[in-house]
Amino acid sequence: MHRRHSLPLLLVAASLSFASAGLRAQDLATTCQASSSYDLTLQPSQLLFDRPQPAPFHVELHDGNLRTDGTPVALKAEDQDRLALFERELRALAPRAKAVARHGADMLAQAVRAEAGNLGLGADTMTELNRRLDARVAELKQRIDASNSTRDWQGDLAEQYANQVAGDLLPVLAGDLGQQAIQAAMSGDMQAAASLRDRASDLATQLRPRLERRMQALRPEIQALCPSIRQLAELQQGVRGGGGQALNLVQIAQ
């Protein structure tokens, strides 16, 4: 069965993937070993969990009340209390995860600037890079702030956005290196020209691992979310939906 991230982890992972202009950072879900087969949407009045298969396909939570596939589920008082706490804890976790995601976007922007600073780029190039990078980070943060559903970050959307960012930023860096190569060739330094051309052509693959190493600094912030996510998994244990099936809204790998 295909598993998707729960909302908090997915927001963090999406921030890293998008803001890095295609950077394939490590699978952050492994940090907390948490996943879900459901899409999650946070609405003001309830939590909605949806998946194409298997049943239950739709799960609704509101103040300890449970509906599966449109049918109310009679629960013991203890289970109602557990689900009410589950909802409160998940709602409290979402803004914490968004804060990590926003910080991840800032860290990646700083990492890109630091790496660009090591390329000997011209002042005009750095100005243009900073302008584009600031615009992309602001756009990403707006998406993070507005998002209340894992559906906002699914499938090809992440890849398409990452490719757009890469297409916006990398040519600025490569273009400057290419210009440096031309100037070196005109001055007769063919070795330097060849080296600069190689750096320009290999920029994307060389930059990626360096950014990944810099982004390891975000791991402690992600790890700080893990106890709350594990608590969510514990709160749902023993609660049965329609037909007596375990909810399994959040899974923790053993």
C-alpha positions in Angstrom: 0.0 0.0 0.0 1.3 3.4 -0.9 2.1 5.5 2.2 2.1 9.3 2.4 3.6 11.5 5.0 1.4 12.9 7.8 0.9 16.7 7.5 3.7 17.9 9.8 6.5 15.8 8.3 5.3 16.4 4.8 5.4 20.2 5.3 8.9 20.0 6.5 10.0 17.7 3.6 8.2 19.9 1.1 10.0 23.0 2.3 13.4 21.4 1.9 12.5 20.0 -1.5 11.0 23.1 -3.0 13.3 25.8 -1.5 16.4 23.9 -2.6 15.5 24.2 -6.3 15.3 20.4 -6.7 17.6 19.3 -3.9 16.9 15.7 -3.0 17.4 15.9 0.7 17.2 12.7 2.7 13.8 11.3 3.3 12.8 13.2 6.4 10.0 10.8 7.2 12.7 8.4 8.4 13.6 10.8 11.1 10.5 10.0 13.1 9.6 6.8 11.2 6.1 8.2 10.8 3.8 7.8 7.8 0.1 7.7 6.9 -1.9 6.1 4.1 -4.4 9.0 4.4 -4.4 12.6 3.1 -5.1 14.9 6.0 -7.0 18.2 5.9 -7.3 20.4 8.9 -10.6 22.3 8.9 -11.8 24.7 11.6 -14.5 22.3 12.7 -12.9 18.9 12.1 -10.0 16.8 10.9 -10.6 14.9 7.6 -8.6 11.8 6.6 -9.1 10.5 3.1 -7.6 7.6 1.1 -8.5 5.7 -2.1 -8.2 2.3 -0.4 -8.8 0.3 1.7 -11.9 1.1 3.8 -12.5 3.2 5.7 -12.0 5.7 2.9 -13.1 8.8 4.9 -12.5 9.5 8.6 -13.8 12.6 10.3 -12.8 13.7 13.8 -14.4 16.4 15.9 -14.1 16.8 19.6 -13.9 13.1 20.2 -16.7 12.3 17.8 -15.8 9.8 15.0 -17.4 9.2 11.6 -16.1 6.7 9.1 -17.3 6.7 5.5 -20.2 9.0 6.6 -21.4 6.8 9.5 -21.1 7.9 13.1 -19.2 5.4 15.3 -20.3 4.8 18.9 -17.2 5.1 21.1 -16.5 4.4 24.8 -15.9 7.5 26.8 -12.3 6.7 27.2 -11.9 6.4 23.4 -13.7 9.7 22.9 -11.3 11.4 25.3 -8.3 9.9 23.4 -9.6 11.1 20.0 -10.3 14.6 21.4 -6.7 14.7 22.7 -5.5 13.4 19.4 -7.2 16.2 17.5 -5.9 18.9 19.9 -2.3 17.5 19.8 -2.3 17.4 16.0 -3.7 20.9 15.7 -0.9 22.1 18.1 1.7 20.2 16.1 0.9 21.7 12.7 2.1 25.3 13.4 5.3 23.9 15.0 6.0 21.9 11.9 5.3 24.9 9.7 7.8 26.9 11.8 10.4 24.2 11.1 9.5 24.3 7.4 9.9 28.1 7.3 13.2 27.9 9.0 14.3 25.2 6.5 13.5 27.6 3.7 15.6 30.3 5.3 18.5 27.9 5.9 18.5 26.7 2.3 18.5 30.3 1.1 21.5 31.0 3.3 23.2 27.9 2.0 22.6 28.8 -1.6 24.0 32.3 -0.9 27.1 30.9 0.9 27.8 28.5 -1.9 27.3 31.2 -4.5 29.7 33.4 -2.6 32.4 30.8 -3.1 32.0 30.9 -6.9 33.5 34.4 -7.4 30.4 35.8 -9.0 30.1 39.3 -10.0 28.1 41.9 -8.0 25.3 42.1 -10.6 25.0 38.4 -10.6 24.7 38.2 -6.8 22.2 41.0 -6.8 20.0 39.1 -9.3 20.5 35.8 -7.5 19.4 37.4 -4.2 16.4 39.0 -5.9 15.2 35.7 -7.3 16.0 33.7 -4.2 14.1 36.2 -2.0 11.1 35.9 -4.2 11.1 32.1 -4.2 11.5 31.9 -0.4 8.7 34.4 0.1 6.5 32.3 -2.3 7.3 29.1 -0.5 6.6 30.6 2.9 3.2 31.8 1.7 2.4 28.3 0.5 3.5 26.8 3.8 1.4 29.3 5.8 -1.7 28.8 3.6 -1.5 25.0 3.5 -3.9 23.0 5.6 -3.8 19.7 3.6 -1.3 17.2 2.4 -3.1 17.4 -0.9 -1.2 20.7 -1.5 2.1 18.9 -1.7 1.5 15.7 -3.5 3.0 13.9 -6.4 4.4 15.8 -9.4 3.5 19.2 -7.8 6.7 19.0 -5.7 8.8 18.0 -8.6 7.4 20.6 -10.9 7.9 23.4 -8.4 11.4 22.3 -7.7 12.2 22.2 -11.4 10.8 25.7 -11.8 13.0 27.0 -8.9 16.1 25.2 -10.4 15.3 26.7 -13.8 15.1 30.2 -12.2 18.3 30.1 -10.1 20.8 27.8 -11.6 21.1 29.6 -15.0 22.1 32.8 -13.1 25.1 31.0 -11.5 26.0 29.0 -14.6 25.8 32.1 -16.8 28.2 34.0 -14.7 30.7 31.1 -14.7 30.3 30.9 -18.4 31.1 34.6 -18.8 34.2 34.1 -16.6 35.3 31.3 -18.9 35.0 33.5 -22.0 37.0 36.2 -20.3 39.7 33.7 -19.3 39.9 32.3 -22.8 40.2 35.8 -24.3 43.1 36.5 -22.0 44.8 33.3 -23.1 44.2 31.2 -20.0 42.7 28.2 -21.6 43.1 26.0 -18.6 41.1 28.4 -16.4 38.5 28.7 -19.2 38.1 24.9 -19.4 37.8 24.7 -15.6 35.2 27.4 -15.4 33.2 25.7 -18.2 33.3 22.4 -16.3 32.1 24.1 -13.1 29.2 25.7 -14.9 28.1 22.5 -16.6 28.5 20.4 -13.4 27.0 23.1 -11.1 23.7 21.3 -10.3 25.3 18.0 -9.4 28.1 19.5 -7.4 25.9 22.0 -5.5 23.4 19.4 -4.4 25.6 17.4 -1.9 27.0 20.6 -0.5 23.6 21.9 0.3 22.5 18.6 1.8 25.4 18.7 4.2 24.5 22.2 5.2 20.9 21.2 5.8 21.9 18.6 8.4 21.7 21.5 10.8 17.9 21.3 10.6 17.7 17.7 11.8 17.5 18.5 15.5 14.5 20.7 14.9 12.8 17.9 13.1 13.7 15.4 15.7 12.1 17.7 18.3 8.7 16.9 16.6 9.1 13.2 16.9 7.8 12.7 20.5 4.6 14.6 19.6 4.1 12.4 16.5 4.7 9.2 18.5 2.1 10.4 21.0 -0.4 10.8 18.2 0.2 7.1 17.2 -0.2 6.0 20.8 -3.4 8.0 21.3 -5.2 6.2 18.4 -4.2 2.7 19.6 -7.1 0.6 20.6 -9.7 2.9 19.0 -11.9 1.1 16.5 -13.8 2.6 13.6 -16.8 1.3 11.8 -16.7 -2.5 11.4 -14.3 -2.8 14.3 -11.3 -1.9 12.3 -8.3 -0.1 13.9 -8.0 3.5 12.8 -4.3 3.5 12.0 -4.3 7.2 11.0 -0.6 7.4 11.8 1.9 4.6 11.6 5.2 4.4 13.4 7.7 1.9 11.9 9.1 -0.5 14.4 
